[in-house]
Amino acid sequence: MTQAPEIPEATRRRHDREIVALAVPAFGALVAEPLFVMADSAIVGHLGTAQLAGLGVASALLTTAVSVFVFLAYATTAAVARRVGAGDRPGAIRQGMDGIWLALLLGIAVIAVALPLAPGIVDLFGASTTAAPYATTYLRISSLGIPAMLMVLAATGVLRGLQDTRTPLYVAVGGFIANAVLNVGLVYGAGLGIAGSAWGTVIAQCAMATVYLTVVVRGARRHGASLRPDAAGIRASAQAGVPLLVRTLSLRAILMIATAVAARLGDADIAAHQITLSLWSLLAFALDAIAIAGQAIIGRYLGAADTEGARAACRRMVQWGIATGVVLGLLVVAARPLFLPLFTSDPVVKDAALPALLMVALSQPICGIVFVLDGVLMGAGDGPYLAGAMLVTLAVFVPAALLVPAFGGGLTALWAAMTLMMTVRMATLWWRSRSGRWLVTGATR
């Protein structure tokens, strides 16, 4: 960000109210998402070890597949928010419908791949002979719900762009409850086993997509926006999503490389890494909620051609990110002795995890800046820069991570490399925010 005068108190308070109003419901919706997998695991786990192992493989594949398409939410949020800022609500909803149609097409394409190739994909990921049939069953059935899952992502982006994060929260909570009830009823009541769990998830996701579509369609009719697929609009949504797809794939590569390196360090280290990564991911939800608020707020300001408002909102959100990161870091330090026994009683694993968790704690203020600026630049539609910056980060992280086992470093050294990765991200995003080149105004970028 370029130098600017101190934000007036009244403006700060307005920004604070807006950030809280958007970020708190967004956080609730984000936390509800992984609860789907946790509920399925708790229910299927009582069927047997092979079934749970099969679910573990299939759910990991599904989670990865869906997370790759998270750009449907991010790109749609930015595009819709710009239209809102420009005072073109019908155009905003029309833009959102393009994203939803794109999600449907992508979902159909994924089904076409997943159904026939499910056994081979499961084998490729190393499922045992006893777990593979269950993984294949779950993957094939659950893949039928992928179009609904992707439409939920895109529709969530529409509502966020319309400055509404409460509806996604309500839908996510309702979907979690429906998923849990359906899983119990179909797995045990109907005696369908792991297939029942998959069907329960499909039904819950389809119900969520139906609720979202109902809300969006009502808004479209109220504002006279067309619901028909528009080839040019769908193509534009896809083009806006490609850089964010590159960014997401690069980040997934970083996490996979870190796990692969941890596995080479030994059983205790990979176990401790899994615990550390789970906490890091949980903390990311809190910071990502502020980023989501940033996407919606910045897009609206730029759509209204209010660059000063965008700068001021960016500065305030960075302050929020730093403060939240400091608080989360202190909580990690204080809770380490209480957190670890929840996952392991092995003293060797605990000894490996304790210093790694300290690295996580120290990195939280950096993570706070990264997540916020990531959201700001997404809201500005600055996807190409984000893609390039993440490729640079990947290029720095890979040799740093691979040197850890080569030089006899342990898990703490690996998480030092993770902290280096976040520091590089912070540097690239901070430079871009200060350059002002992201401040492109108008209803479209």
C-alpha positions in Angstrom: 0.0 0.0 0.0 1.2 3.5 -0.7 1.6 6.0 2.0 -1.6 7.6 3.2 -2.9 9.7 6.0 -4.2 8.1 9.2 -7.7 6.6 8.8 -10.2 8.8 10.6 -11.8 7.1 13.7 -15.3 7.1 12.1 -14.0 5.5 9.0 -12.1 2.8 11.0 -15.3 2.0 12.9 -17.3 1.7 9.7 -14.7 -0.7 8.3 -14.6 -2.7 11.5 -18.3 -3.1 11.5 -18.3 -4.2 7.9 -15.4 -6.6 8.4 -17.0 -8.2 11.4 -20.4 -8.5 9.7 -18.9 -10.3 6.8 -16.0 -12.3 8.4 -17.8 -13.8 11.4 -20.5 -15.6 9.4 -17.9 -16.6 6.8 -15.8 -18.2 9.5 -18.8 -20.2 10.7 -19.4 -21.4 7.1 -15.8 -22.3 6.6 -15.6 -24.4 9.8 -18.8 -26.2 8.9 -17.3 -27.6 5.7 -14.7 -29.9 7.2 -17.3 -31.1 9.7 -18.9 -33.0 6.8 -15.9 -35.3 6.5 -15.6 -35.6 10.3 -19.2 -36.6 10.6 -18.8 -39.2 7.9 -15.7 -40.5 9.5 -17.3 -40.8 12.9 -20.3 -42.7 11.5 -18.4 -45.0 9.0 -15.7 -45.7 11.6 -18.0 -48.0 13.5 -18.5 -50.2 10.4 -14.9 -51.4 10.6 -11.3 -50.4 9.9 -11.4 -51.3 6.2 -14.5 -49.1 5.6 -12.9 -46.2 7.5 -9.7 -46.6 5.5 -11.7 -46.6 2.2 -13.5 -43.5 3.3 -10.2 -41.9 4.1 -8.8 -42.4 0.6 -12.1 -41.4 -1.2 -12.7 -38.3 0.9 -9.1 -37.2 0.4 -9.6 -37.5 -3.4 -13.0 -35.7 -3.3 -11.7 -32.9 -1.0 -8.7 -32.4 -3.3 -10.9 -32.3 -6.4 -13.3 -29.8 -5.0 -10.6 -27.6 -3.5 -9.0 -27.3 -6.9 -12.2 -25.6 -8.1 -12.4 -23.1 -5.2 -11.7 -20.4 -7.8 -15.4 -20.7 -8.6 -16.1 -19.0 -5.3 -13.2 -16.5 -5.3 -13.5 -15.3 -8.9 -17.3 -15.0 -8.6 -17.1 -13.0 -5.4 -14.8 -10.4 -7.0 -16.8 -10.1 -10.2 -20.2 -9.8 -8.5 -18.9 -7.3 -5.9 -17.5 -5.1 -8.7 -21.0 -5.0 -10.3 -22.6 -4.2 -6.9 -20.2 -1.4 -6.4 -21.0 0.0 -9.8 -24.7 0.0 -8.9 -25.5 -2.8 -11.4 -27.2 -5.4 -9.3 -28.9 -7.2 -12.3 -25.5 -7.4 -13.9 -24.0 -8.7 -10.7 -26.5 -11.5 -10.5 -26.1 -12.2 -14.3 -22.3 -12.5 -13.6 -23.0 -14.8 -10.8 -25.2 -17.1 -12.9 -22.3 -17.4 -15.4 -20.2 -18.8 -12.6 -22.9 -21.2 -11.5 -23.3 -22.5 -15.1 -19.5 -22.9 -15.3 -19.6 -24.9 -12.1 -22.3 -27.2 -13.5 -20.3 -27.9 -16.7 -17.1 -28.6 -14.7 -19.0 -30.9 -12.4 -20.4 -32.9 -15.2 -16.9 -33.2 -16.7 -15.6 -34.5 -13.3 -18.3 -37.1 -13.2 -17.4 -38.3 -16.7 -13.9 -38.9 -15.5 -14.6 -40.2 -11.9 -17.2 -42.9 -12.7 -15.2 -45.1 -15.1 -11.8 -44.4 -13.6 -12.6 -44.7 -9.9 -11.0 -48.1 -9.3 -7.8 -47.0 -11.0 -7.7 -43.7 -9.2 -8.1 -45.5 -5.8 -5.3 -47.9 -6.7 -3.1 -45.1 -7.7 -3.4 -43.6 -4.2 -2.3 -46.8 -2.6 -5.5 -48.1 -1.0 -5.1 -51.6 0.4 -6.9 -54.6 -1.2 -9.4 -54.6 1.7 -10.0 -50.9 1.7 -10.1 -50.4 -2.1 -13.6 -51.7 -2.8 -15.1 -49.4 -0.1 -13.1 -46.4 -1.4 -14.3 -47.1 -5.0 -17.9 -47.4 -3.9 -17.8 -44.2 -1.9 -15.9 -42.3 -4.7 -18.3 -43.4 -7.4 -21.5 -42.5 -5.5 -20.1 -39.2 -4.0 -18.9 -38.1 -7.4 -22.5 -37.8 -8.4 -22.7 -34.9 -6.0 -19.7 -33.0 -7.4 -21.8 -30.8 -9.7 -23.9 -29.7 -6.6 -20.7 -29.2 -4.6 -19.2 -26.9 -7.3 -22.5 -25.1 -7.7 -22.5 -24.4 -4.0 -19.0 -22.9 -4.3 -20.1 -20.6 -7.2 -23.4 -19.6 -5.5 -21.5 -18.9 -2.2 -19.3 -16.5 -4.3 -22.4 -14.9 -5.7 -23.8 -14.2 -2.2 -20.5 -13.0 -0.8 -20.2 -10.6 -3.8 -23.7 -9.4 -2.8 -22.2 -8.7 0.7 -24.2 -11.6 2.2 -22.2 -14.1 4.2 -25.0 -15.0 6.6 -27.0 -17.1 4.1 -24.0 -19.3 3.3 -23.6 -19.8 7.1 -27.2 -20.9 7.5 -27.0 -23.2 4.5 -23.7 -24.8 5.7 -25.0 -25.5 9.1 -28.3 -26.9 7.7 -26.3 -29.0 5.3 -24.1 -30.4 8.1 -27.1 -31.4 10.2 -28.9 -33.0 7.2 -25.7 -34.8 6.2 -25.3 -36.3 9.7 -28.9 -37.3 10.0 -29.0 -38.9 6.5 -25.7 -40.7 7.1 -27.0 -42.3 10.3 -30.3 -43.3 8.7 -28.8 -44.7 5.5 -25.7 -46.3 7.0 -27.4 -48.1 9.9 -31.2 -47.6 9.6 -31.3 -48.7 5.9 -28.2 -51.0 6.3 -26.5 -49.5 3.2 -23.0 -49.3 4.9 -20.5 -47.0 3.4 -22.7 -46.6 0.3 -25.3 -45.0 2.6 -22.8 -42.5 3.8 -22.0 -41.5 0.2 -25.6 -41.2 -0.7 -26.3 -39.1 2.4 -23.5 -36.7 1.4 -24.9 -36.5 -2.2 -28.4 -35.7 -1.0 -27.2 -33.1 1.5 -25.0 -31.4 -1.2 -27.9 -31.4 -3.7 -30.2 -29.9 -1.0 -27.7 -27.1 -0.3 -27.3 -26.4 -4.1 -31.1 -26.2 -4.4 -31.4 -23.7 -1.5 -28.7 -21.5 -3.1 -30.3 -21.7 -6.5 -33.6 -20.7 -5.0 -32.1 -17.6 -3.4 -30.2 -16.6 -6.6 -33.2 -17.2 -8.9 -35.4 -15.1 -6.6 -32.9 -12.3 -6.8 -32.6 -12.6 -10.5 -36.3 -12.4 -11.0 -36.6 -9.5 -8.6 -34.0 -7.5 -10.6 -34.9 -8.7 -14.0 -31.6 -10.6 -14.6 -31.5 -13.4 -17.2 -31.0 -17.0 -16.0 -30.1 -18.5 -19.3 -26.5 -19.7 -20.0 -24.4 -17.2 -21.8 -21.4 -18.6 -23.7 -19.4 -15.4 -23.5 -20.1 -14.9 -19.8 -19.2 -18.5 -19.0 -16.0 -18.2 -21.0 -15.1 -15.0 -19.2 -15.7 -16.7 -15.8 -13.4 -19.5 -16.8 -10.7 -17.1 -18.0 -10.9 -15.3 -14.7 -10.6 -18.6 -12.9 -7.5 -19.9 -14.6 -4.9 -17.8 -12.8 -6.6 -18.7 -9.4 -6.5 -22.3 -10.4 -2.7 -22.0 -11.0 -2.5 -20.3 -7.6 -4.4 -23.1 -5.9 -2.5 -25.9 -7.5 0.8 -24.3 -6.5 -0.4 -24.1 -2.9 -1.6 -27.7 -3.0 1.8 -28.7 -4.4 3.5 -27.0 -1.5 1.4 -28.8 1.1 1.9 -32.2 -0.7 5.7 -31.7 -0.9 5.8 -30.8 2.8 3.9 -34.0 3.7 6.2 -36.0 1.4 9.3 -34.6 3.1 7.9 -35.2 6.6 7.2 -38.9 5.6 10.9 -39.3 4.8 11.8 -38.0 8.3 10.2 -41.1 10.0 7.0 -42.3 11.5 7.1 -40.0 14.5 7.8 -36.9 12.4 5.0 -37.6 9.9 2.6 -38.2 12.7 3.7 -34.9 14.4 3.5 -33.2 11.0 -0.1 -34.3 10.5 -1.0 -32.9 13.9 0.8 -29.6 13.2 -0.7 -29.3 9.8 -4.3 -29.9 11.1 -3.8 -27.0 13.6 -2.3 -24.8 10.9 -5.3 -25.5 8.7 -7.7 -24.8 11.5 -6.1 -21.4 12.2 -6.2 -20.7 8.5 -10.0 -20.7 8.7 -10.0 -17.7 11.0 -7.7 -15.7 8.8 -9.4 -16.8 5.6 -12.7 -15.4 7.0 -11.1 -11.9 7.0 -9.8 -12.6 3.4 -13.3 -13.4 2.3 -14.5 -10.1 3.7 -11.7 -8.5 1.8 -12.8 -10.0 -1.5 -16.3 -8.6 -1.1 -15.4 -5.2 0.3 -12.5 -4.4 -2.1 -14.5 -5.6 -5.2 -17.3 -3.3 -4.2 -15.1 -0.2 -3.7 -13.3 -0.7 -7.0 -16.6 -1.2 -8.8 -17.7 2.1 -7.4 -14.4 3.7 -8.6 -13.5 4.5 -4.9 -9.7 3.9 -4.8 -9.2 5.8 -1.6 -11.9 3.7 0.1 -10.2 0.5 -1.2 -6.9 1.7 0.1 -8.3 2.5 3.5 -10.2 -0.8 3.7 -7.0 -2.7 2.7 -5.0 -1.0 5.5 -7.6 -1.7 8.1 -7.9 -5.3 7.1 -4.1 -5.8 7.3 -4.3 -4.4 10.8 -7.0 -6.9 11.6 -4.9 -9.7 10.0 -1.8 -8.8 12.1 -3.8 -8.5 15.3 -5.6 -11.8 14.7 -2.4 -13.5 13.9 -0.8 -12.3 17.1 -3.7 -13.6 19.2 -3.8 -16.9 17.4 0.0 -17.3 17.9 -0.3 -16.7 21.6 -3.2 -19.2 21.9 -1.0 -21.8 20.2 1.8 -21.3 22.6 -0.5 -21.4 25.6 -2.5 -24.4 24.3 0.3 -26.6 23.1 0.5 -28.8 26.2 -3.3 -29.3 26.1 -3.6 -29.7 22.4 -1.2 -32.5 21.8 -2.8 -35.1 24.1 -5.9 -34.9 22.1 -4.1 -36.5 19.2 -1.3 -38.7 20.6 0.0 -40.2 23.8 3.4 -41.1 22.2 6.1 -39.0 23.9 8.3 -39.2 20.8 5.6 -37.7 18.6 4.9 -35.0 21.2 8.6 -34.1 21.4 8.7 -33.7 17.6 5.5 -31.6 17.5 6.2 -29.2 20.3 8.9 -27.1 18.6 7.1 -27.4 15.2 4.0 -25.9 16.9 6.1 -23.1 18.2 7.1 -22.3 14.6 3.4 -22.3 13.7 2.8 -19.8 16.5 5.6 -17.5 15.4 4.4 -17.5 11.8 0.7 -16.5 12.6 1.2 -12.7 12.3 2.9 -13.3 8.9 0.0 -15.6 7.9 -2.5 -12.9 8.9 -0.9 -10.4 6.5 -0.7 -13.0 3.7 -4.3 -14.2 4.0 -5.7 -10.6 4.1 -3.6 -9.3 1.1 -4.5 -12.5 -0.8 -8.2 -11.7 -0.3 -7.7 -8.0 -1.2 -6.0 -8.9 -4.5 -8.6 -11.5 -5.3 -11.3 -8.9 -4.7 -9.4 -6.6 -7.1 -9.4 -9.4 -9.7 -5.6 -9.5 -9.7 -5.5 -13.2 -10.4 -2.6 -13.2 -12.9 -0.3 -11.6 -10.3 -1.4 -14.0 -7.6 -0.6 -16.9 -9.9 2.8 -15.6 -10.7 3.6 -14.8 -7.1 2.6 -18.3 -6.0 4.8 -19.9 -8.6 7.7 -17.8 -7.3 6.9 -19.0 -3.8 6.8 -22.6 -4.9 10.2 -22.2 -6.6 11.7 -20.9 -3.3 10.0 -23.5 -1.1 10.8 -26.7 -3.1 14.7 -26.5 -2.6 14.3 -25.3 1.0 12.1 -28.3 1.8 14.2 -30.8 0.0 17.3 -29.6 1.8 15.7 -30.5 5.2 16.3 -34.3 5.1 19.5 -33.8 3.0 21.1 -31.8 5.9 19.6 -34.0 8.6 17.0 -31.4 9.7 13.9 -32.5 11.5 10.3 -31.5 11.6 11.1 -28.1 13.1 13.4 -27.3 10.1 10.6 -28.3 7.8 8.2 -25.9 9.5 10.9 -23.3 9.3 10.8 -23.8 5.5 7.0 -23.5 5.7 7.5 -20.2 7.5 9.9 -19.1 4.8 7.2 -19.9 2.3 4.7 -17.7 4.0 7.3 -14.9 4.3 8.0 -15.0 0.6 4.2 -14.8 0.0 4.0 -11.9 2.3 6.8 -10.1 0.5 5.3 -10.5 -2.9 1.8 -9.6 -1.8 3.0 -6.6 0.2 5.0 -5.3 -2.7 2.0 -5.5 -5.0 -0.3 -3.8 -2.4 2.1 -0.9 -2.1 2.5 -0.5 -5.9 -1.2 0.4 -6.3 -1.3 -1.5 -9.6 -4.2 -3.6 -8.3 -6.4 -0.5 -8.0 -8.2 -1.0 -11.3 -11.7 0.5 -11.2 -15.0 -0.2 -13.0 -17.8 -2.8 -13.2 -15.3 -5.2 -14.9 -11.6 -5.5 -14.6 
